[in-house]
Amino acid sequence: MTQQTCDFIVVGGGSAGCVITHRLIKAGHSVLMLEAGPDDNSKFVKIPATFVRVIGTERSWVYETEPQPHANGRKMYVPQGRTNGGGSSINAMLYIRGTAEDYNEWEKAGCVGWGWQDVLPVFKRSERNMRFSGEHHGTEGPLRVSDTKYRHPLSLAFLKSAQEIGLKYNDDFNGATQEGIGFYQTTTIDGSRGSTAATYLAEVKASPKLTLVNGAHVLRIITVDGAATGVEYRRDNGQTVTATARREVILTAGTLSTPKLLQVSGIGPAALLKQIGVPVVKDLPGVGENFHDHLEVIAHGKCREPISLLGQDKGLTALKHGVQWELFKTGLLTSNVVESGGFVDTLGTGRPDIQFHVLPVLVGDVDRPMPEIHGISIDPCFLRPKSRGKVQARSANAMDPARFDGGFLAEQEDVDTLVRGLKLARRILRAPSMNKIISEELYPSPKADLSDQELIAFVRQYAKTVYHPVGTCKMGMDPMAVVDSQLRVHGVRNLRVCDASVMPTLISGNTNAPTIMIAERCADFILA
């Protein structure tokens, strides 16, 4: 068995792992970063528009739930990153922070120092925005944020139609107000993906202080007398390595892997640990609980002419796009595909409860392919889910998949919110600008007058996740909290969790930028 020693061990090379590694290396510390997947050197990772080619490959995990009783017994699927950069290397690159209320609610729930006034300066510090500056934006950080170079006609038609039914245009979802529809800014760099691997990690990758191991599967956290001292991991070649951390072990493996790793290391609900035969190091009942995610349901429209993205990745057309991207970093391949969307308050509370993601192509799910028809997908998702699920290790072996129950749609309020969003999407599909290029609604139905019961049935049959899982190691001081306000695991010294699992509740939007902010703050806590 090989031995390694360093100041810090970072378990997971995703969005958070790259950020915290960058900050610790810059401060002069030695870091061992362990990533289960391969390097991010795939062309499909670098090209913004081809991220769908990465999902389902060796550079992604596709987590599968137990059958979901409130979603007609379906299994549901949550792809996550499995490469340097993690989710930031396979996502649609949307740069969204959420709202001030999201973070103020964290603070009210016991996460001291996580209010909007605390996190906004950190968002700004990390950001290098190509266009915005001032009160809400930064221009000097490692994370590149820019406008997409390409905008599809179907994305433009959505924006016009949304305005025609009374929704206002918003040029900056991270500015003074979130509500409205518009084009998303993205984490892209001059037509290429700007993941945390391409930004934060790239700045320190050559440092002698960094040991980066790909193909590293962490088997357990080693603890001695109630303190984390290192990890044991297995390489793809079968070699087992024991790594010792002089300072701390930091878990950045993600919402669906971090709780399982804690559990097989003896940190979690005592009853579960005894059931799977793991000695209890620390009884923490909240480990693996409080799982929640954004769900969406998609309205599909059929194009009058063949103008969608269908077929653009085949034959001479694909070759032309590839050459244009290689030579000039322009054209369709610079698109993040999810170019337009926005945030809508469907209840009149003054706070959006629905987010739209719009794709200029028909999109299904992992288990639901779409017909070969030119079309548009308008995807409303709820922003603050009420339903909760859990993640539990099945055995003491970290290599066994966890038992994953999303708890999706258990609360009727979640279903009702999706129905309101679906009604709005269907109105947009029938507005004048969309009607010029969309001949009919394919799903839920060409019929305009569906009943609420029909729409509820559609939601329960076809709702899918937006791949924003959070909450399984939530931050706070209540009995179900796993980490404190400085992300230290309760009752286990020298161990922190630094990924989306610490979010006590979902933020109102995409989770990559908030995860990067969490990692920036974690580095601050350690270095202080």
N, C-alpha and C positions, 0 to 999 in steps of 0.2 A: 504494500500500500504506500503510495507516494504521499509526501508531506509538503505543505506550503504554509508560509506565514506572511502576513501583511498587516497594515493598520486597520483597513476596513474590507469587509466582504459585502459585495452588492449582488444579491440573488435575483437575476433577471435583467436583461439588457434592453428593456423596452423604453417607452417614453420617459418614465421616471428614472429608470436605471441609468440611462445616458446622461441625464441632467445632473443627478447627484454625483455620479462618477466625475463628470467635468469639474464641478465645484470643488470636490475633495482633492482631485489632482492639482488643480490650480492653486490650492492652499498648501501644497507641498506634501500631502499624505500619499502613502502607497495604497493602491486599491486592486483587489481581485474582483473582476466582474464576470459572473457566470451566466451564460445564455444557452438555453437548451437547443435553440435553432441555429441555422447556418448564418453566415455573413449576409449583409443586405446588398450584395453586389449583383443582384439580378437586374437585368434591363427593365423587366416589368415593374420592379420597385421604383426605379429612377423615373420612368415615364409616368406622368400624372394620370393619364387616361386609362392605363392598363392595370390598375390595381385589382380589378376583378379577376385578372389572370393569376393573381398570387393566392387568393383565397381558395383553400382546398389543397394547396401544395404543401411541401415540407416547411414552408415559411409561415404557416398558420396552424393554429389549433382550431378545430371545429368542435366545440363542446355541445353535447346533446343532453337535453333534459329528460327526466322521467316523463311518461305520458301526463299531459296537463288536463285535469278533469274539467276545468272551466274554459278550455279551448278545444272542446269536442274530443278530448282524449289524444290529441296530437302530441308528438314529440316536437320540440322547438330547438333551434340551432343558434349558437352564439359564436361566430368566428372571432378569434383573437390573434394578435401578432405572435410569431415565433421566429424572430430574427432580430438582428440589431436594429434598434428603433422601435421594435414592438408594434403597437397599434399605429404609431405615426408613420410606419413604413408600409402599411397595407390599407390605411383608411382613405376617406375621400377628402382629407386635408382641410376640412372646414375649421376656421379659427373663430371659436365662440367661447365666451367666458361665462355666460349665465348672467343673472341680474344681481343687483346689490342686495335685494331681499333674500336671495338664496343664502348668502354668506352671513347676513345678519341673523337669519334663522339658526344657522349653525351655532353662532355665538350665544343666542338665547337658550339653545339646548345644552349648553355647558362646554362648548368648544371655545374656551377663553382665548382671545387674541386672533380669532378667525373672522371677525366682522369685515364688511366691505372696506372700511377705512384701513384695515390691516393688509388685505390681500391686493387691493388695487395697485399700490406701489410695486408689489412683486410682479404682477402681470406686466406693468410698464417696464420694469427692469429687464425682463426676459425678452421683450418684444423689439424687433427692428422692423417697423412698419414702413412700407414704401410710400405711403400717401398721407396717413394721418399722424398728427402729433398733438402736443398740448395736454390738456387736463386728463384725457382718457387713454392716451397712447404713448408708447415709447419708441425710440428710433435708434437705440444703440445696443440692444441686447443680442444674444446669439440666435434667437428664433426669428427667421425671416417670414414676414407676413405681407402678402401682396395680392393684387387683383389678378384674376386669370387672364391670360392673353387671348383666349378664344371664348366666344359666347355663341351658343347654338340658337338657331331661330326658334326652336320650341321653348327654350328657356325664356327668350324675350316675349314670346306669345303668352306664356304663363303670367309674366309680370304685368303685361297690358290687361289681360283678362281679369286678374286679381284687382287691379285698380278700377276696372269697369264695374265690379260688383261692390265697390266701396272701400276696399282696403288701401291704406296709404302706403306710399313708397318710403323706404328707409335706406339711406346710403351707408349707414354704419350701425350694425347690430351690436357693437361693443361701445357705442357712444353714449349720449345722454339718455336715450331711450331704446329699448329693444324692439318694441312693437312695430310692425310693418313688414312689407315684402321688398325684396331686392336681390342683388347679387351678393354671394358670400365672398369674403376675403379668405385666402387659403395660405397654408404653410408651404409655399412654393418659392423657388429661387430661379428667376430668369427662365421659366418654362420647365423646370425640373422639380421633383419632390424635395421639400426641405424638412425631412424628418429630424428627430433629435439625434439620430445617428449621423446624418449629413451635416448637422450644425454643431451641437454640443460635443458629441463624441469625436467628431472629426478633428476638433481643435486639440484634443489630448491623446489621440490614438497612438501617436508615435512616442509618447512620453515613457521613459524607463520606469516611471512610477506606476504605470498601468500594466496589469496582467489580464488580458481578455481571453477567456476560454469559451469558444463556441462548441456546441455539442456536449454541454455539461448538464447533467440531470441531477439536481440536488435531491438527496435521499433523506436527509434529516438535518436539523439544527442541533449541534452539540451543546449541551448545557452542563455546567458544573456548579453545584451549590447555588442554584437559582439564577445563574448568569449565563448568557450565551457566550461561548468561547470560539465557535467556528462552525463549520458545516462538513458534512461528508457528501461527496458527489461522485457520479459515475460518468466517465467519458464515453463517447460513441464507440470507442474501440474496446470497451469493457473494463478499462482500468479504473480502479476505485482510488479516490484521492481524499485525504483529510486535510482541510485547510483551517488554519488558526488565525483569528483576528485579534490583534493586540488591543484594538479599541472597541469596535462594534460590528455586529452583523445587521444588515439592512435588507429587508425583504421587499422587493419590487417586482414580484412575480405575477401580480394582477389579481383581480377580484375572484377569479375562479381557481387559481392555483395557490395563492398565499394562504388561505385558511386551511386547505388540505395539508400543506407543508407544516403549518403550525400544529395541526392535529396529530400527524404521524410523529411529530417531535415531542408529544406529550403536553401540548399547550392547547387547551380547548375544553369543551364540556366534559366533565369527569365521567359521566355515564357513557358517552360515546367512546371515550378513550378506553374505558374498561371493556366495552363491547368488542372493540377491534384489537384488544390485547396490547395496548400501549401504556407503559407506566406513566402516571400523572405527574408532570413537572409543575404545572399550574392549572388549576381549575378555572377556566374562563368561559362561562356559558355562552357568551356572544360570538365566539369564533365560528364563522360559517353561517350565522343567522343574519337577518336584515338584508338579504339579497333583494335588489330590485333593479329594473332596467326600463328604458324607454321602449314602448311598443308602438308600431305604426300599422296602418292598414292602407292599402293602395287602391286608388281609383285609376283605371287605365282607359286611355282614349286611342282610337284608331286614326291614323293619319290619312288624309285624302291623297297625298303624294308620298313617294318613298324618300322622306327627308330625315328620318330618325337615324340613330347610330347603327341600326341593324345592317350588317354586311360591311361596315367600314373596316373591319379587322380581317378581311379576306382578300386574297388575290392581289391584283395590281393596285387596287385602291389602298390596301394596307401597306404595300411597298412604297407607294407615293407618300403616305403619311409618315412612314418610318424615315424615309430619306429627308423629308422636310424637318422632322424633329432632330435628326442627327446633325444636319448641316446648319440649321438656323434656329433651333429651339422655338419654332413657331408652329401654328396650325392646330388641327384638331387634337393631336396627342398632348398638347399643353393643357387641355381642359381637365378639370377634376371631375367631370361628368355631372356632379351635383352642383351645378353652377348657381342656380337660383332657388329661392324659397323664402322663408320668413317666419314671423311669429304673430299669432293672432289671439286676441282675448275674446273667446266665444261666449263668456258669461257676463261681460260688462263689469268685471271687478277692478279693472285698471291694471291687470297683470296678465300677460299672455299665458294661456294654458295649452296651446297647440303650436307645434313647429311643423313647417312644410319643408320636405326635401323633394326636389323635382328633378327627374331624370329624363333626358330626351331619347328614351328607348323603353320598351316594355321590360319590367323587372319582376321576377317571381321570388322564390326563396330557394334554399339549399335543396329542398325536396319538391319544388314546384316550378318546373320550367315553363316558360312562356311560349305561345305560338310564334312562328316566324312571320310576324306582322309588324309593319312600321307603326310606332305609336309613342305615347308619352305616359309616364308614371308620375302621378301626383300623390305624395305620401304624407298624410297628416299623422303626427305622433303626439301622444300626450307628454307633458313636460314634468308633471309631479305625480308619479304613480302612487297609489295607495296599497296595492298588493305587495306581499312580501314572500320570499322563498328562502331556501337554505342550501348550503353546500356541505356535504359530510364525507369524510374519508370512508371507503368501504372496507379497508384493511390497514394493517400497519405498513404496507408496501407503498411507498410514494409513487411508484410507477403505475399502480392501478388507478383507473379513472375514478373520480369522486362520484358520489350519488348527488345529482344536481336536480333539485326541484325548484323551478322558477316561481311557482305560485302565481303564474300569470293569469290575469283577468279574474282573480278570486273576488275582488271588490267591484261591485256594480258601477261605482263611480268611474273607474277606469274605462269600462265598456261605454258608458254614457258619453265620456269625453271623446272617445274615438268616433262615436256616431256623429257628434257635432262636427268634428273635423271632416268626416267623410261627406256629410251634407255640404259643407263649404267647398270641398274639392269638386264635388259634382256640379255645383253652381259655376265654379270657375271653368270647368270643361265646356259648359254651355254658353259662356259669355262670348260677345261678338268676335274679339280677336282670336280666340281659340277656335271658334266655330268656322273661321275661314280655312283652317288647316286640319281640323279634326272632324271626321265625318260622323262618328258616333262614339258613345261610351261603350267599351267592351265589358268592363267589370266596375261596379257590381252588376249593372244591367243597362241595356239601352233604354229601358223604360225610365222615365223621369220621376214617376210618382211611387217610389217604393215606400212601404210603411216602416215605422220605427222597428217593428219586430223583424222585418226582413233585413234591415241594416244591422241590427244586433246579431242576427244569425250569421251575416257575412263577416262581421268583426270576429266572432268566436271561431269561425272556420278559417279565416285567412290572416288574422293579425300575426305579425312577426316582430322580432326584436330589431332594434336599430344598433345593436352591438355596443351599448353603453352600460355594462354591468358595474354596479357599485355596492358598497355597504357591508360586506361580509366581515370586516374587521373595524367596525365603526369607531370613530373618535368620540370621546366624551368621558364623563365621570359617573354615569349611571351604571347599574349592575350588569347591563348587557354591553357596555363599552369594552373595547379590546385595547385601544391605545389612548394615551392622554393627549393633551393639547400640543405636546411636542413630539407626538407620534411614537412615544416609548411604550412598549407592550407592558400593560399593567402586571406588576409582580415578577417580571423577568428582566434583570439588568442587562444592559449592553445589547438590547434587541429593539429595533424599530421596524415599523411597517410604513412604507412610503409608496403607495399606489392608490388607485381609485377605490380600493376596498375600504379605505379609512373615511370616505365620505359618509356622514351620518344620513344624509338625504341627497338625492340627485339634484344637480344644478339644472337650471332651465335651458338646456341646450347640449351641444356636443361636448364630450368629456375630455378631449385630448389637452386643450389649453389649461383647464383646471388641474389636470394631473401634473402637467409641467410646473404649474405654480406651486402645487403641494411639494414637489421635489425640491424646488428652489427654497421653500421655507424649511424643509427638513435639513438641507445643507446649512442654512442659517443657524438652526438650533444646535446642530453638531459642532459647528465651528465657533459658536459663542461659548 
